[in-house]
Amino acid sequence: MSVKTESLTQTTLANTRGISLDDKEYIVVAKNGEIFVYLNRCPHLNTTLNDQHDQFLDQHKNFIRCARHNALFTIDQGLCIKGPCNGQKLQRVSGEIVGDQLLIES
């Protein structure tokens, strides 16, 4: 089932953001013209990845970072390349932009 979220702008798409829908939290990352959507859950601790609003990337904006233990995940695959969950992946969720709306498969 697709769920429509709020309208998106170019500013929104230039930044990583968190979105809450129903009882789930998601991370939305735009990179190289693509949108990547993941559940906001660390595979190691099963907690949210961020400790500050919409702060999900490392300082160089190359990786998704878990604020709990500094694990790093690739943006395009959600694969942990550093940290206690090395080799595990974030759960990817299907998402697409239609017009100015982000549709997330829930």
C-alpha positions in Angstrom: 0.0 0.0 0.0 1.4 3.4 -0.9 1.2 6.2 1.6 1.4 9.9 0.4 3.5 12.1 2.6 3.7 15.9 2.7 4.7 18.0 -0.3 8.4 18.1 -1.1 10.4 21.0 -2.3 13.9 21.3 -3.9 15.2 22.4 -0.4 13.7 19.3 1.1 15.2 17.0 -1.5 18.6 18.5 -1.0 18.6 17.4 2.7 18.2 14.2 4.5 15.1 14.1 6.6 13.1 11.9 8.9 9.4 11.2 8.3 6.9 9.6 10.6 3.9 7.7 9.1 1.5 5.8 11.3 3.7 4.1 13.9 6.9 4.0 11.8 9.8 6.3 11.3 11.7 6.6 8.0 14.9 8.2 6.7 14.7 9.9 3.3 18.0 10.6 1.6 18.4 12.2 -1.8 21.7 11.5 -3.6 22.6 11.9 -7.3 19.0 12.4 -8.3 17.8 9.3 -6.5 15.7 8.9 -3.4 16.6 6.3 -0.8 14.1 5.5 2.0 14.9 3.3 5.0 13.2 2.4 8.2 14.8 4.6 10.9 16.0 1.5 12.9 19.6 0.5 13.7 20.1 -3.2 13.0 22.4 -3.5 16.0 20.4 -1.9 18.8 16.9 -1.6 17.1 16.7 2.0 18.1 16.4 5.1 15.9 19.6 6.2 14.1 19.5 9.9 14.9 19.7 11.8 18.2 19.0 15.2 16.6 16.1 16.2 14.3 16.9 15.2 10.7 20.6 14.5 11.4 21.3 11.2 9.8 24.5 11.7 7.7 28.2 11.7 8.7 30.0 15.0 8.7 31.0 14.7 5.0 27.5 13.6 4.0 28.8 10.4 2.4 27.2 7.9 4.8 24.2 7.4 7.0 25.5 7.4 10.6 24.0 5.8 13.7 24.4 8.4 16.5 24.3 5.7 19.1 27.6 4.0 18.2 28.9 5.8 15.1 28.2 2.9 12.7 28.3 4.0 9.1 26.0 2.7 6.3 26.2 3.3 2.6 23.5 5.5 1.3 22.6 3.5 -1.8 22.4 0.0 -0.1 22.1 0.7 3.6 25.1 -1.6 4.2 27.0 -1.2 7.4 30.7 -0.7 6.6 31.9 0.3 10.0 30.6 -0.4 13.5 29.2 -3.3 15.6 26.6 -4.2 12.9 29.3 -4.5 10.2 27.8 -6.4 7.2 24.2 -5.9 8.2 21.8 -3.6 6.3 19.2 -1.0 7.1 15.7 -2.0 5.9 15.0 -0.3 2.6 11.5 0.8 1.8 10.1 1.5 -1.6 9.7 5.2 -2.2 9.1 7.4 -5.3 8.4 11.0 -6.0 5.2 11.7 -7.9 4.7 15.4 -8.7 5.6 17.1 -5.4 4.6 14.2 -3.2 6.8 11.4 -1.8 5.0 8.0 -1.9 6.3 5.5 0.6 5.3 1.8 0.4 4.2 0.7 3.8 
